[in-house]
Amino acid sequence: MRSISDLGVKLFADGADLREMMSLYRCPYIRGFTTNPTLMRRAGVNDYQRFAANVLAAIPDRPVSFEVFSDDFDEMEREARAIAAWGPCVYVKIPVTNTRGEPSYDLIHRLSRAGVHVNVTAVMTLDQVDRAARALAGGAPSNVSMFAGRIADTGRDPVPMMADAVAILAAAPRAELIWASPRELLNVFQADAVGCHIITVTADILRKVEFVGKDLDLVSLETVRMFREDALRAGLIVTAEGQAAC
């Protein structure tokens, strides 16, 4: 198998724990970072601008995505322009619609043409990819975040959809497709195989990198040993009568 460092897809770390982000910044295969309001809430972030300033001071030379919060497009535009001014590597996450389902393509077009690095987020359908591509065409470098993991959660196979999305985005050559919300390390290799430009990865997934290409007989043996050790620690026994006890 190819190693992570040999893959064409770029790995972006997804999270909002500053200490963890700084640690991942030292990994040469982490090419950028993404955050979102849910991750920030879980990390206890309560001062957005201070958090962003600390992140950008620690990570000055790789793309970092920060999201707007407003549900009103005029206010969303004001927030986006303010966030974009935080640094040259900042990408501004704009949801593909607001909470009323109203599309944000006109705003995306205005911001991209104004030089804002837009990250169109919460994308789930190929129609959304197509409309985002048209809005971004001719604009600044940008991202389209398609939530492959959430698509998979609905019982749909995201792999062919992501392959189609790569082809659609060819109409906007300065836009890169992000495989967002991965569920397992395998998704990194799937994203690479379909030509996806970027995949976001959580710390939990990154901790599995050491297993890439590991001998499966060894994995099998380690699994058997784990079951045995856990049974001993729990004090599990099988009585002479054949009933489990502890």
Order of alpha helices (4+ residues) and beta strands (2+ residues): beta-alpha-beta-alpha-alpha-beta-alpha-beta-alpha-beta-alpha-beta-alpha-alpha-beta-alpha-beta-alpha-alpha-beta-beta
